[in-house]
């Protein structure tokens, strides 16, 4: 049974990491970031839902009158 030749694994792994590093650096360098980021003012909007205008009460079985 022949043995697995692992002599080229190191150079393959190192070249793979080097290639990935270069590709990611190129992708990041082409991304444009804003020069002066400013905070946006967020405006709270009130959403009216049907259950907000009604008064509701939840009755638990223990709070019901005895029969």
N, CA, C and O atoms as a Tripos MOL2 file, in Angstrom:
@<TRIPOS>MOLECULE
protein
  268   267    67     0     0
PROTEIN
NO_CHARGES

@<TRIPOS>ATOM
      1 N           0.8520   -1.1780    0.0000 N.3       1 UNK1
      2 CA          0.0000    0.0000    0.0000 C.3       1 UNK1
      3 C           0.8980    1.2410    0.0000 C.2       1 UNK1
      4 O           1.7580    1.3840    0.8700 O.2       1 UNK1
      5 N           0.7000    2.1450   -0.9800 N.am      2 UNK2
      6 CA          1.5870    3.3120   -1.0670 C.3       2 UNK2
      7 C           1.2880    4.3210    0.0320 C.2       2 UNK2
      8 O           0.1600    4.4220    0.5150 O.2       2 UNK2
      9 N           2.3000    5.0480    0.4090 N.am      3 UNK3
     10 CA          2.1470    6.0560    1.4530 C.3       3 UNK3
     11 C           1.7310    7.3850    0.8330 C.2       3 UNK3
     12 O           2.0500    7.6880   -0.3160 O.2       3 UNK3
     13 N           1.0190    8.1580    1.6220 N.am      4 UNK4
     14 CA          0.5450    9.4600    1.1570 C.3       4 UNK4
     15 C           1.7030   10.4560    1.1910 C.2       4 UNK4
     16 O           2.3690   10.6260    2.2120 O.2       4 UNK4
     17 N           1.9230   11.1000    0.0650 N.am      5 UNK5
     18 CA          3.0180   12.0680   -0.0250 C.3       5 UNK5
     19 C           2.5260   13.4210    0.4730 C.2       5 UNK5
     20 O           1.7030   14.0630   -0.1800 O.2       5 UNK5
     21 N           3.0220   13.8530    1.6140 N.am      6 UNK6
     22 CA          2.5900   15.1190    2.2100 C.3       6 UNK6
     23 C           3.6370   16.2150    2.0690 C.2       6 UNK6
     24 O           3.5570   17.2430    2.7400 O.2       6 UNK6
     25 N           4.6000   16.0020    1.2130 N.am      7 UNK7
     26 CA          5.6850   16.9890    1.1070 C.3       7 UNK7
     27 C           5.2110   18.3010    0.4880 C.2       7 UNK7
     28 O           5.8230   19.3410    0.7310 O.2       7 UNK7
     29 N           4.1570   18.2840   -0.2930 N.am      8 UNK8
     30 CA          3.7100   19.5250   -0.9480 C.3       8 UNK8
     31 C           2.5670   20.2000   -0.1910 C.2       8 UNK8
     32 O           2.1030   21.2600   -0.6140 O.2       8 UNK8
     33 N           2.1060   19.6250    0.9010 N.am      9 UNK9
     34 CA          0.9760   20.2040    1.6170 C.3       9 UNK9
     35 C           1.3030   21.5690    2.1910 C.2       9 UNK9
     36 O           0.4740   22.4780    2.1330 O.2       9 UNK9
     37 N           2.4810   21.7270    2.7370 N.am     10 UNK10
     38 CA          2.8260   23.0020    3.3750 C.3      10 UNK10
     39 C           2.7770   24.1560    2.3820 C.2      10 UNK10
     40 O           2.2020   25.2030    2.6780 O.2      10 UNK10
     41 N           3.3640   23.9780    1.2260 N.am     11 UNK11
     42 CA          3.3870   25.0610    0.2370 C.3      11 UNK11
     43 C           1.9850   25.3300   -0.3020 C.2      11 UNK11
     44 O           1.6500   26.4720   -0.6160 O.2      11 UNK11
     45 N           1.1680   24.2920   -0.4110 N.am     12 UNK12
     46 CA         -0.2110   24.4990   -0.8670 C.3      12 UNK12
     47 C          -1.0220   25.2940    0.1540 C.2      12 UNK12
     48 O          -1.7660   26.2040   -0.2110 O.2      12 UNK12
     49 N          -0.8800   24.9540    1.4130 N.am     13 UNK13
     50 CA         -1.6360   25.6520    2.4590 C.3      13 UNK13
     51 C          -1.1660   27.0940    2.5910 C.2      13 UNK13
     52 O          -1.9840   28.0040    2.7230 O.2      13 UNK13
     53 N           0.1330   27.3060    2.5570 N.am     14 UNK14
     54 CA          0.6550   28.6660    2.6700 C.3      14 UNK14
     55 C           0.2400   29.5150    1.4700 C.2      14 UNK14
     56 O          -0.1290   30.6790    1.6290 O.2      14 UNK14
     57 N           0.2980   28.9420    0.2890 N.am     15 UNK15
     58 CA         -0.1080   29.7120   -0.8870 C.3      15 UNK15
     59 C          -1.6090   30.0060   -0.8820 C.2      15 UNK15
     60 O          -2.0430   31.0530   -1.3640 O.2      15 UNK15
     61 N          -2.4020   29.0720   -0.3320 N.am     16 UNK16
     62 CA         -3.8410   29.3090   -0.2390 C.3      16 UNK16
     63 C          -4.1150   30.4870    0.7000 C.2      16 UNK16
     64 O          -4.9060   31.3700    0.3700 O.2      16 UNK16
     65 N          -3.4620   30.5040    1.8740 N.am     17 UNK17
     66 CA         -3.6630   31.6100    2.8090 C.3      17 UNK17
     67 C          -3.1760   32.9270    2.2260 C.2      17 UNK17
     68 O          -3.8160   33.9610    2.4190 O.2      17 UNK17
     69 N          -2.0880   32.9070    1.5360 N.am     18 UNK18
     70 CA         -1.5750   34.1240    0.9120 C.3      18 UNK18
     71 C          -2.5510   34.6440   -0.1500 C.2      18 UNK18
     72 O          -2.8100   35.8440   -0.2300 O.2      18 UNK18
     73 N          -3.0780   33.7440   -0.9500 N.am     19 UNK19
     74 CA         -4.0360   34.1350   -1.9820 C.3      19 UNK19
     75 C          -5.3110   34.6990   -1.3640 C.2      19 UNK19
     76 O          -5.8290   35.7170   -1.8240 O.2      19 UNK19
     77 N          -5.8160   34.0420   -0.3240 N.am     20 UNK20
     78 CA         -7.0190   34.5520    0.3400 C.3      20 UNK20
     79 C          -6.7640   35.9250    0.9610 C.2      20 UNK20
     80 O          -7.6200   36.8060    0.8850 O.2      20 UNK20
     81 N          -5.6180   36.1090    1.5630 N.am     21 UNK21
     82 CA         -5.2870   37.4030    2.1490 C.3      21 UNK21
     83 C          -5.2610   38.4950    1.0840 C.2      21 UNK21
     84 O          -5.7980   39.5830    1.2930 O.2      21 UNK21
     85 N          -4.6490   38.2110   -0.0360 N.am     22 UNK22
     86 CA         -4.5640   39.2000   -1.1180 C.3      22 UNK22
     87 C          -5.9430   39.5210   -1.6780 C.2      22 UNK22
     88 O          -6.2630   40.6820   -1.9300 O.2      22 UNK22
     89 N          -6.7510   38.4930   -1.8690 N.am     23 UNK23
     90 CA         -8.0980   38.7160   -2.4210 C.3      23 UNK23
     91 C          -8.9220   39.5720   -1.4700 C.2      23 UNK23
     92 O          -9.5940   40.5080   -1.9040 O.2      23 UNK23
     93 N          -8.8770   39.2610   -0.1820 N.am     24 UNK24
     94 CA         -9.6480   40.0580    0.7730 C.3      24 UNK24
     95 C          -9.1180   41.4800    0.8730 C.2      24 UNK24
     96 O          -9.9020   42.4190    1.0130 O.2      24 UNK24
     97 N          -7.8230   41.6550    0.8040 N.am     25 UNK25
     98 CA         -7.2750   43.0060    0.8320 C.3      25 UNK25
     99 C          -7.7350   43.8050   -0.3820 C.2      25 UNK25
    100 O          -8.0350   44.9930   -0.2630 O.2      25 UNK25
    101 N          -7.7930   43.1730   -1.5350 N.am     26 UNK26
    102 CA         -8.2540   43.8710   -2.7410 C.3      26 UNK26
    103 C          -9.7290   44.2200   -2.6310 C.2      26 UNK26
    104 O         -10.1460   45.3010   -3.0480 O.2      26 UNK26
    105 N         -10.5200   43.3140   -2.0740 N.am     27 UNK27
    106 CA        -11.9500   43.6030   -1.9310 C.3      27 UNK27
    107 C         -12.1800   44.7480   -0.9530 C.2      27 UNK27
    108 O         -13.0140   45.6210   -1.1950 O.2      27 UNK27
    109 N         -11.4350   44.7410    0.1580 N.am     28 UNK28
    110 CA        -11.6100   45.7920    1.1560 C.3      28 UNK28
    111 C         -11.1170   47.1330    0.6250 C.2      28 UNK28
    112 O         -11.7210   48.1680    0.9040 O.2      28 UNK28
    113 N         -10.0310   47.1250   -0.1330 N.am     29 UNK29
    114 CA         -9.4770   48.3930   -0.6110 C.3      29 UNK29
    115 C         -10.3800   49.0620   -1.6460 C.2      29 UNK29
    116 O         -10.3120   50.2780   -1.8220 O.2      29 UNK29
    117 N         -11.2200   48.2920   -2.3310 N.am     30 UNK30
    118 CA        -12.1140   48.8830   -3.3280 C.3      30 UNK30
    119 C         -13.4150   49.3880   -2.7170 C.2      30 UNK30
    120 O         -14.2080   50.0380   -3.3970 O.2      30 UNK30
    121 N         -13.6360   49.0940   -1.4450 N.am     31 UNK31
    122 CA        -14.8590   49.5360   -0.7820 C.3      31 UNK31
    123 C         -14.7080   51.0030   -0.3870 C.2      31 UNK31
    124 O         -13.6860   51.4000    0.1720 O.2      31 UNK31
    125 N         -15.7230   51.7970   -0.6780 N.am     32 UNK32
    126 CA        -15.6440   53.2220   -0.3490 C.3      32 UNK32
    127 C         -16.3850   53.4870    0.9620 C.2      32 UNK32
    128 O         -17.5580   53.1480    1.1160 O.2      32 UNK32
    129 N         -15.6740   54.0940    1.8870 N.am     33 UNK33
    130 CA        -16.2450   54.4470    3.1740 C.3      33 UNK33
    131 C         -16.5370   55.9460    3.1820 C.2      33 UNK33
    132 O         -15.8190   56.7160    2.5440 O.2      33 UNK33
    133 N         -17.5780   56.3690    3.8940 N.am     34 UNK34
    134 CA        -17.8450   57.8110    3.9770 C.3      34 UNK34
    135 C         -16.7350   58.5030    4.7650 C.2      34 UNK34
    136 O         -16.2080   57.9550    5.7330 O.2      34 UNK34
    137 N         -16.3900   59.7140    4.3320 N.am     35 UNK35
    138 CA        -15.2810   60.4240    4.9770 C.3      35 UNK35
    139 C         -15.6580   60.9190    6.3610 C.2      35 UNK35
    140 O         -14.8780   60.7730    7.3020 O.2      35 UNK35
    141 N         -16.8520   61.5070    6.5030 N.am     36 UNK36
    142 CA        -17.2950   62.0090    7.8020 C.3      36 UNK36
    143 C         -18.6810   61.4300    8.0920 C.2      36 UNK36
    144 O         -19.6880   62.0160    7.6960 O.2      36 UNK36
    145 N         -18.7390   60.3150    8.7620 N.am     37 UNK37
    146 CA        -20.0670   59.7470    9.0580 C.3      37 UNK37
    147 C         -20.8060   60.6150   10.0710 C.2      37 UNK37
    148 O         -20.2300   61.0730   11.0580 O.2      37 UNK37
    149 N         -22.0700   60.8270    9.8110 N.am     38 UNK38
    150 CA        -22.8940   61.6340   10.6990 C.3      38 UNK38
    151 C         -24.0570   60.7900   11.2030 C.2      38 UNK38
    152 O         -24.5940   59.9460   10.4840 O.2      38 UNK38
    153 N         -24.4260   61.0310   12.4270 N.am     39 UNK39
    154 CA        -25.5380   60.2900   13.0130 C.3      39 UNK39
    155 C         -26.8490   60.7710   12.4030 C.2      39 UNK39
    156 O         -27.0920   61.9720   12.2860 O.2      39 UNK39
    157 N         -27.6720   59.8320   12.0260 N.am     40 UNK40
    158 CA        -28.9720   60.1820   11.4860 C.3      40 UNK40
    159 C         -29.9470   60.4180   12.6310 C.2      40 UNK40
    160 O         -29.9020   59.7410   13.6580 O.2      40 UNK40
    161 N         -30.8180   61.3800   12.4360 N.am     41 UNK41
    162 CA        -31.8310   61.6250   13.4530 C.3      41 UNK41
    163 C         -32.9840   60.6630   13.1940 C.2      41 UNK41
    164 O         -33.5570   60.6280   12.1050 O.2      41 UNK41
    165 N         -33.3000   59.9050   14.1970 N.am     42 UNK42
    166 CA        -34.3930   58.9440   14.0500 C.3      42 UNK42
    167 C         -35.6590   59.5570   14.6230 C.2      42 UNK42
    168 O         -35.6610   60.1100   15.7230 O.2      42 UNK42
    169 N         -36.7080   59.4510   13.8720 N.am     43 UNK43
    170 CA        -37.9780   60.0230   14.2640 C.3      43 UNK43
    171 C         -38.9000   58.8770   14.6820 C.2      43 UNK43
    172 O         -39.1350   57.9420   13.9180 O.2      43 UNK43
    173 N         -39.4060   58.9670   15.8870 N.am     44 UNK44
    174 CA        -40.2950   57.9150   16.3810 C.3      44 UNK44
    175 C         -41.6890   58.1200   15.7810 C.2      44 UNK44
    176 O         -42.2750   59.1950   15.9010 O.2      44 UNK44
    177 N         -42.1960   57.0990   15.1490 N.am     45 UNK45
    178 CA        -43.5380   57.1820   14.5920 C.3      45 UNK45
    179 C         -44.4510   56.3120   15.4320 C.2      45 UNK45
    180 O         -44.1010   55.1880   15.7930 O.2      45 UNK45
    181 N         -45.6200   56.8400   15.7390 N.am     46 UNK46
    182 CA        -46.5810   56.1060   16.5650 C.3      46 UNK46
    183 C         -47.4780   55.3110   15.6490 C.2      46 UNK46
    184 O         -48.1540   55.8610   14.7790 O.2      46 UNK46
    185 N         -47.4730   54.0010   15.8570 N.am     47 UNK47
    186 CA        -48.3320   53.1220   15.0860 C.3      47 UNK47
    187 C         -49.5570   52.7830   15.9280 C.2      47 UNK47
    188 O         -49.4500   52.2150   17.0150 O.2      47 UNK47
    189 N         -50.7040   53.1390   15.4050 N.am     48 UNK48
    190 CA        -51.9220   52.8230   16.1350 C.3      48 UNK48
    191 C         -52.3620   51.4050   15.8010 C.2      48 UNK48
    192 O         -52.5530   51.0450   14.6400 O.2      48 UNK48
    193 N         -52.5120   50.6330   16.8290 N.am     49 UNK49
    194 CA        -52.9660   49.2530   16.6530 C.3      49 UNK49
    195 C         -54.3620   49.1320   17.2430 C.2      49 UNK49
    196 O         -54.7150   49.8990   18.1380 O.2      49 UNK49
    197 N         -55.1580   48.1930   16.7660 N.am     50 UNK50
    198 CA        -56.5520   48.1080   17.2370 C.3      50 UNK50
    199 C         -56.6730   47.8850   18.7360 C.2      50 UNK50
    200 O         -57.6210   48.3660   19.3580 O.2      50 UNK50
    201 N         -55.7300   47.1660   19.3200 N.am     51 UNK51
    202 CA        -55.8770   46.8690   20.7440 C.3      51 UNK51
    203 C         -55.4190   48.0070   21.6410 C.2      51 UNK51
    204 O         -55.6300   47.9450   22.8520 O.2      51 UNK51
    205 N         -54.8000   49.0450   21.0880 N.am     52 UNK52
    206 CA        -54.3880   50.1620   21.9300 C.3      52 UNK52
    207 C         -55.5630   51.0660   22.2830 C.2      52 UNK52
    208 O         -55.5490   51.7060   23.3340 O.2      52 UNK52
    209 N         -56.5650   51.1310   21.4350 N.am     53 UNK53
    210 CA        -57.6800   52.0330   21.6930 C.3      53 UNK53
    211 C         -58.7500   51.3870   22.5690 C.2      53 UNK53
    212 O         -59.6580   52.0820   23.0270 O.2      53 UNK53
    213 N         -58.6750   50.1180   22.8100 N.am     54 UNK54
    214 CA        -59.6850   49.4310   23.6070 C.3      54 UNK54
    215 C         -59.1190   49.0800   24.9740 C.2      54 UNK54
    216 O         -57.9210   48.8410   25.1270 O.2      54 UNK54
    217 N         -60.0070   49.0540   25.9660 N.am     55 UNK55
    218 CA        -59.6120   48.6130   27.2910 C.3      55 UNK55
    219 C         -59.9030   47.1200   27.3640 C.2      55 UNK55
    220 O         -61.0280   46.6850   27.1190 O.2      55 UNK55
    221 N         -58.9170   46.3650   27.6920 N.am     56 UNK56
    222 CA        -59.1120   44.9190   27.7840 C.3      56 UNK56
    223 C         -58.6700   44.4450   29.1520 C.2      56 UNK56
    224 O         -57.7730   45.0200   29.7690 O.2      56 UNK56
    225 N         -59.3010   43.4060   29.6080 N.am     57 UNK57
    226 CA        -58.9300   42.8090   30.8830 C.3      57 UNK57
    227 C         -58.8770   41.3070   30.6870 C.2      57 UNK57
    228 O         -59.7610   40.7110   30.0710 O.2      57 UNK57
    229 N         -57.8410   40.7170   31.2120 N.am     58 UNK58
    230 CA        -57.7030   39.2760   31.1180 C.3      58 UNK58
    231 C         -58.1600   38.6790   32.4370 C.2      58 UNK58
    232 O         -57.6500   39.0210   33.5030 O.2      58 UNK58
    233 N         -59.1190   37.7920   32.3450 N.am     59 UNK59
    234 CA        -59.6420   37.1480   33.5370 C.3      59 UNK59
    235 C         -58.9570   35.8120   33.7300 C.2      59 UNK59
    236 O         -58.9780   34.9680   32.8340 O.2      59 UNK59
    237 N         -58.3590   35.6140   34.8710 N.am     60 UNK60
    238 CA        -57.8210   34.3120   35.1890 C.3      60 UNK60
    239 C         -58.9030   33.5110   35.8820 C.2      60 UNK60
    240 O         -59.7830   34.1010   36.5090 O.2      60 UNK60
    241 N         -58.8730   32.2070   35.7950 N.am     61 UNK61
    242 CA        -59.9420   31.4000   36.4210 C.3      61 UNK61
    243 C         -60.0540   31.6090   37.9190 C.2      61 UNK61
    244 O         -61.1430   31.4480   38.4710 O.2      61 UNK61
    245 N         -58.9780   31.9600   38.5970 N.am     62 UNK62
    246 CA        -59.0510   32.1430   40.0280 C.3      62 UNK62
    247 C         -59.7180   33.4530   40.4300 C.2      62 UNK62
    248 O         -60.2100   33.5710   41.5530 O.2      62 UNK62
    249 N         -59.7450   34.4410   39.5360 N.am     63 UNK63
    250 CA        -60.3220   35.7310   39.8910 C.3      63 UNK63
    251 C         -61.8160   35.8180   39.5410 C.2      63 UNK63
    252 O         -62.4710   36.8150   39.8440 O.2      63 UNK63
    253 N         -62.3410   34.7780   38.9090 N.am     64 UNK64
    254 CA        -63.7700   34.7930   38.5690 C.3      64 UNK64
    255 C         -64.5910   34.5840   39.8290 C.2      64 UNK64
    256 O         -64.1400   33.9320   40.7710 O.2      64 UNK64
    257 N         -65.8000   35.1380   39.8480 N.am     65 UNK65
    258 CA        -66.6480   34.9660   41.0530 C.3      65 UNK65
    259 C         -67.0320   33.4860   41.2220 C.2      65 UNK65
    260 O         -67.1680   32.7280   40.2620 O.2      65 UNK65
    261 N         -67.1970   33.1290   42.4910 N.am     66 UNK66
    262 CA        -67.5830   31.7430   42.7920 C.3      66 UNK66
    263 C         -69.0160   31.4970   42.3740 C.2      66 UNK66
    264 O         -69.8700   32.3700   42.5210 O.2      66 UNK66
    265 N         -69.2790   30.3270   41.8590 N.am     67 UNK67
    266 CA        -70.6460   30.0130   41.4170 C.3      67 UNK67
    267 C         -71.2860   29.0160   42.3440 C.2      67 UNK67
    268 O         -72.4360   28.6290   42.1350 O.2      67 UNK67
@<TRIPOS>BOND
     1     1     2 1
     2     2     3 1
     3     3     4 2
     4     3     5 am
     5     5     6 1
     6     6     7 1
     7     7     8 2
     8     7     9 am
     9     9    10 1
    10    10    11 1
    11    11    12 2
    12    11    13 am
    13    13    14 1
    14    14    15 1
    15    15    16 2
    16    15    17 am
    17    17    18 1
    18    18    19 1
    19    19    20 2
    20    19    21 am
    21    21    22 1
    22    22    23 1
    23    23    24 2
    24    23    25 am
    25    25    26 1
    26    26    27 1
    27    27    28 2
    28    27    29 am
    29    29    30 1
    30    30    31 1
    31    31    32 2
    32    31    33 am
    33    33    34 1
    34    34    35 1
    35    35    36 2
    36    35    37 am
    37    37    38 1
    38    38    39 1
    39    39    40 2
    40    39    41 am
    41    41    42 1
    42    42    43 1
    43    43    44 2
    44    43    45 am
    45    45    46 1
    46    46    47 1
    47    47    48 2
    48    47    49 am
    49    49    50 1
    50    50    51 1
    51    51    52 2
    52    51    53 am
    53    53    54 1
    54    54    55 1
    55    55    56 2
    56    55    57 am
    57    57    58 1
    58    58    59 1
    59    59    60 2
    60    59    61 am
    61    61    62 1
    62    62    63 1
    63    63    64 2
    64    63    65 am
    65    65    66 1
    66    66    67 1
    67    67    68 2
    68    67    69 am
    69    69    70 1
    70    70    71 1
    71    71    72 2
    72    71    73 am
    73    73    74 1
    74    74    75 1
    75    75    76 2
    76    75    77 am
    77    77    78 1
    78    78    79 1
    79    79    80 2
    80    79    81 am
    81    81    82 1
    82    82    83 1
    83    83    84 2
    84    83    85 am
    85    85    86 1
    86    86    87 1
    87    87    88 2
    88    87    89 am
    89    89    90 1
    90    90    91 1
    91    91    92 2
    92    91    93 am
    93    93    94 1
    94    94    95 1
    95    95    96 2
    96    95    97 am
    97    97    98 1
    98    98    99 1
    99    99   100 2
   100    99   101 am
   101   101   102 1
   102   102   103 1
   103   103   104 2
   104   103   105 am
   105   105   106 1
   106   106   107 1
   107   107   108 2
   108   107   109 am
   109   109   110 1
   110   110   111 1
   111   111   112 2
   112   111   113 am
   113   113   114 1
   114   114   115 1
   115   115   116 2
   116   115   117 am
   117   117   118 1
   118   118   119 1
   119   119   120 2
   120   119   121 am
   121   121   122 1
   122   122   123 1
   123   123   124 2
   124   123   125 am
   125   125   126 1
   126   126   127 1
   127   127   128 2
   128   127   129 am
   129   129   130 1
   130   130   131 1
   131   131   132 2
   132   131   133 am
   133   133   134 1
   134   134   135 1
   135   135   136 2
   136   135   137 am
   137   137   138 1
   138   138   139 1
   139   139   140 2
   140   139   141 am
   141   141   142 1
   142   142   143 1
   143   143   144 2
   144   143   145 am
   145   145   146 1
   146   146   147 1
   147   147   148 2
   148   147   149 am
   149   149   150 1
   150   150   151 1
   151   151   152 2
   152   151   153 am
   153   153   154 1
   154   154   155 1
   155   155   156 2
   156   155   157 am
   157   157   158 1
   158   158   159 1
   159   159   160 2
   160   159   161 am
   161   161   162 1
   162   162   163 1
   163   163   164 2
   164   163   165 am
   165   165   166 1
   166   166   167 1
   167   167   168 2
   168   167   169 am
   169   169   170 1
   170   170   171 1
   171   171   172 2
   172   171   173 am
   173   173   174 1
   174   174   175 1
   175   175   176 2
   176   175   177 am
   177   177   178 1
   178   178   179 1
   179   179   180 2
   180   179   181 am
   181   181   182 1
   182   182   183 1
   183   183   184 2
   184   183   185 am
   185   185   186 1
   186   186   187 1
   187   187   188 2
   188   187   189 am
   189   189   190 1
   190   190   191 1
   191   191   192 2
   192   191   193 am
   193   193   194 1
   194   194   195 1
   195   195   196 2
   196   195   197 am
   197   197   198 1
   198   198   199 1
   199   199   200 2
   200   199   201 am
   201   201   202 1
   202   202   203 1
   203   203   204 2
   204   203   205 am
   205   205   206 1
   206   206   207 1
   207   207   208 2
   208   207   209 am
   209   209   210 1
   210   210   211 1
   211   211   212 2
   212   211   213 am
   213   213   214 1
   214   214   215 1
   215   215   216 2
   216   215   217 am
   217   217   218 1
   218   218   219 1
   219   219   220 2
   220   219   221 am
   221   221   222 1
   222   222   223 1
   223   223   224 2
   224   223   225 am
   225   225   226 1
   226   226   227 1
   227   227   228 2
   228   227   229 am
   229   229   230 1
   230   230   231 1
   231   231   232 2
   232   231   233 am
   233   233   234 1
   234   234   235 1
   235   235   236 2
   236   235   237 am
   237   237   238 1
   238   238   239 1
   239   239   240 2
   240   239   241 am
   241   241   242 1
   242   242   243 1
   243   243   244 2
   244   243   245 am
   245   245   246 1
   246   246   247 1
   247   247   248 2
   248   247   249 am
   249   249   250 1
   250   250   251 1
   251   251   252 2
   252   251   253 am
   253   253   254 1
   254   254   255 1
   255   255   256 2
   256   255   257 am
   257   257   258 1
   258   258   259 1
   259   259   260 2
   260   259   261 am
   261   261   262 1
   262   262   263 1
   263   263   264 2
   264   263   265 am
   265   265   266 1
   266   266   267 1
   267   267   268 2
@<TRIPOS>SUBSTRUCTURE
     1 UNK1         2 RESIDUE 1 A UNK
     2 UNK2         6 RESIDUE 1 A UNK
     3 UNK3        10 RESIDUE 1 A UNK
     4 UNK4        14 RESIDUE 1 A UNK
     5 UNK5        18 RESIDUE 1 A UNK
     6 UNK6        22 RESIDUE 1 A UNK
     7 UNK7        26 RESIDUE 1 A UNK
     8 UNK8        30 RESIDUE 1 A UNK
     9 UNK9        34 RESIDUE 1 A UNK
    10 UNK10       38 RESIDUE 1 A UNK
    11 UNK11       42 RESIDUE 1 A UNK
    12 UNK12       46 RESIDUE 1 A UNK
    13 UNK13       50 RESIDUE 1 A UNK
    14 UNK14       54 RESIDUE 1 A UNK
    15 UNK15       58 RESIDUE 1 A UNK
    16 UNK16       62 RESIDUE 1 A UNK
    17 UNK17       66 RESIDUE 1 A UNK
    18 UNK18       70 RESIDUE 1 A UNK
    19 UNK19       74 RESIDUE 1 A UNK
    20 UNK20       78 RESIDUE 1 A UNK
    21 UNK21       82 RESIDUE 1 A UNK
    22 UNK22       86 RESIDUE 1 A UNK
    23 UNK23       90 RESIDUE 1 A UNK
    24 UNK24       94 RESIDUE 1 A UNK
    25 UNK25       98 RESIDUE 1 A UNK
    26 UNK26      102 RESIDUE 1 A UNK
    27 UNK27      106 RESIDUE 1 A UNK
    28 UNK28      110 RESIDUE 1 A UNK
    29 UNK29      114 RESIDUE 1 A UNK
    30 UNK30      118 RESIDUE 1 A UNK
    31 UNK31      122 RESIDUE 1 A UNK
    32 UNK32      126 RESIDUE 1 A UNK
    33 UNK33      130 RESIDUE 1 A UNK
    34 UNK34      134 RESIDUE 1 A UNK
    35 UNK35      138 RESIDUE 1 A UNK
    36 UNK36      142 RESIDUE 1 A UNK
    37 UNK37      146 RESIDUE 1 A UNK
    38 UNK38      150 RESIDUE 1 A UNK
    39 UNK39      154 RESIDUE 1 A UNK
    40 UNK40      158 RESIDUE 1 A UNK
    41 UNK41      162 RESIDUE 1 A UNK
    42 UNK42      166 RESIDUE 1 A UNK
    43 UNK43      170 RESIDUE 1 A UNK
    44 UNK44      174 RESIDUE 1 A UNK
    45 UNK45      178 RESIDUE 1 A UNK
    46 UNK46      182 RESIDUE 1 A UNK
    47 UNK47      186 RESIDUE 1 A UNK
    48 UNK48      190 RESIDUE 1 A UNK
    49 UNK49      194 RESIDUE 1 A UNK
    50 UNK50      198 RESIDUE 1 A UNK
    51 UNK51      202 RESIDUE 1 A UNK
    52 UNK52      206 RESIDUE 1 A UNK
    53 UNK53      210 RESIDUE 1 A UNK
    54 UNK54      214 RESIDUE 1 A UNK
    55 UNK55      218 RESIDUE 1 A UNK
    56 UNK56      222 RESIDUE 1 A UNK
    57 UNK57      226 RESIDUE 1 A UNK
    58 UNK58      230 RESIDUE 1 A UNK
    59 UNK59      234 RESIDUE 1 A UNK
    60 UNK60      238 RESIDUE 1 A UNK
    61 UNK61      242 RESIDUE 1 A UNK
    62 UNK62      246 RESIDUE 1 A UNK
    63 UNK63      250 RESIDUE 1 A UNK
    64 UNK64      254 RESIDUE 1 A UNK
    65 UNK65      258 RESIDUE 1 A UNK
    66 UNK66      262 RESIDUE 1 A UNK
    67 UNK67      266 RESIDUE 1 A UNK
